[in-house]
Amino acid sequence: MTAVSLSKRRGYHVGNVRVQLLSAARDLLQEEGKARLSLRSIAGRTGVAPGTVYYHYADKHALLAGLAIDGFKEMAAAMREAVRTRGELSGLRAAGLAYIAFVKEKPALYELMYDAREHGRRADVAAAEQAAFQILADAIADDLEGRHPPERARQAAQALWAFGRGAATLALTCGEPGDGPQAEVIEDSVAGLEFLILGR
């Protein structure tokens, strides 16, 4: 086997294993919670040797960062699609409702994303969150175009992002163990901020 073909084979193998590991980790997170998530348990779920997991992720923190990045990418994609197909809704409300749906459907992943963001202090996780935030910022900029300068739109997006994080945290902590977040808490917050920012 030539060096080139060997390199291609390795690249495909690495990508495939990473996807499998992250998928198994998400399943375990959903079923058993973050405390029970370990590289060894993921190895058992995927049927690969523990050494293979350690080859791709140096430790549990690196794996959690990978999950967090995937989560922010998924959130960004949901918000982007909601804004694209919003119809008569404002961009702010469309993006906000997509954010709510993500928190409601994946509370364990959402909490993990911000654990990794706030405690891991990894630049790659911060960049993934920033990319998701930018979807909201662009949507609000479109809502306010011609009414306020771009900097004001960005400040409004920053306020909404921070408030949304707080409302989501409140909803998650108010729920009974094992329950999803109380979505109405966040929905009311989005409606109130839409009125304050857009006057709608």
N, C-alpha and C positions, 0 to 999 in steps of 0.2 A: 504494500500500500504506500502511495506517495505521501509526501509531507502535506501537500495541498488537500488531498482527499481525506487524510487523517484529521486535518484541522476542521474541515467541513463536518465530518462525522461527530467530532467532539462538540462543535458549536451546537449542532442539532440536539445532541444528547443533553447538554447542559440546560438548554432552554426548556426541553421537555420535562426534565426532572424538577426544575424550579417551579414550573406550573403545577406539577403534581404535588409537590411539597406544600405550596401555598394553598392549594385546594383542600388538601387534607387538614392543614392548620385551620382553615376557616370552618371546616366541618366540626373539628374538635372544639374550637372556640364557641360555636353555636350550641353544641351538645353539652359541654362540660365546663365552659367558662375559662377565663384566662389563667386562673391559678393552676389548672390541671394541664395546661398546654406546655409541652416540653419537646425538645428535639427527639428524644427517645420515643415518646408516644407518637410523634409524627412519622418516625421511621417505621414503627409497627403498623400504622395505618396504611402507609404506602407500600410496605413490603420491601423496602430498601434497607441496606445495612446502615447502622447509625453513623459510621464513618462517612457515608455518602452525604448525609444531611449536614454533617460538620464541614464537609468540603464546600458546600454552597453557602452555609451560614455559620459564622464563627461561633455564635452563641445565641441564646434565646432572644436577646435584645435585637440582634441583627434580623432575626426572623420576624419579630414583632414589627420592626421598621418596614420590612417588606410587605407585611399585611396592611400596615397603615397607608403606605404609598398606594397599594392597590385600592384600598377603600376610598382615598381621596380622588383617585382617577375615576372610580365608579360613580362617586357623588358628582363630580364635574360633568361626566357624560350624561347623567340623569338631568342635571340642571340645564345643560346645553340643549338637550332634546325638548325639555319642557318650554324653554324660551322660544325655541324654533317653531313649536307648534302651539303657541299660546293663544292664538285667536284674539278675542277681545280683552283678555287679561293683560294687565301691565306686566312688563318684564320682571319687575320686583316681585309681584305676587306669584308668577309662574315659577320663578327660581326658588322662592321661599317655600311654596308648596312641595316642590320636588325635594328640597332639603328636608322638610318634615317627613315626607314619605320614606326617605332614606333612613332617618333616625328611627322611625316607627318600625320599619321592616328589619333593620339590622342594628339593634341597640348595642349588642355586645361588640360588634365591629366598630361602631361609632365611638364608644368609650375607649376602645383600644387605640383608635386613631389619635385621639387627643392625649392619651397617656404617652404614646410614643412622641407626639409633638411637644408636649410640655415637659416631660421628664427625660426623654432621650436626647433632646437638643441636637438632632441630626439634621444637617443641611438638606439632605434628600427628602426627608419627610416634610420639612418646612417648605421646600419648593413645590411639593405636590399639593400642600394646602393652599399655597399662593395661586397655583393654577386653577384650583377650584374657586377660590375667592374671585379670581378675575372674571369668571363667567357671570357672577352676580354684579360685579362692578360694571361690566360692559352693558348688562341688561338695564341697570339703573341709569347709566349714561344715555342710553337710547330713550328711556322714559323722560329724562330731563333735558333732552337736546333742544336748544333754542330758548330754554327757560332759565338755565343756570350754567355757569362755566364748568368745564370738565372737572376741575379740582373740587367743586362743591359736590358733584356727583360721586366722586371717589370718597369724599368724607362721609357722605350718606351711606355708601356701601360698607365702609369700615364700621360705622355705627351699627348698621344692621347685622353685619357678620358677628360683631362682638355680642350684641344683644341676643342674636339667634343662638350663639353658643351657650349663653347663660340660661336662656329659656329651655334649651334642650337638656341641659344639665339638671335644671329644676324638674322637668318632666320625668326624666329618668329616675331621679332620686325619690320622687313622690309615688312611683309605682310600687306595687307589691313585688316581692322577690319573684323573679322569673317572668314578670309581666313586661309588655312593651311600654314605651313612654306614653304619657297622657297627651295625645296629640293636640287636643283642644287648647291646651295651655300655649303651645307654640303657634297654633293657627290664630288665636286671638292676638298674639304678639305681632305676627306678620300683618294682620289686618290693621292693627293700631299704627304700626310703623308705615304702612302704605299710606294711611291717612295723613300722618305727620309729614312724611317726605314728599308725597305726590299730591296730597289734598284730595284723595279719592276714597 
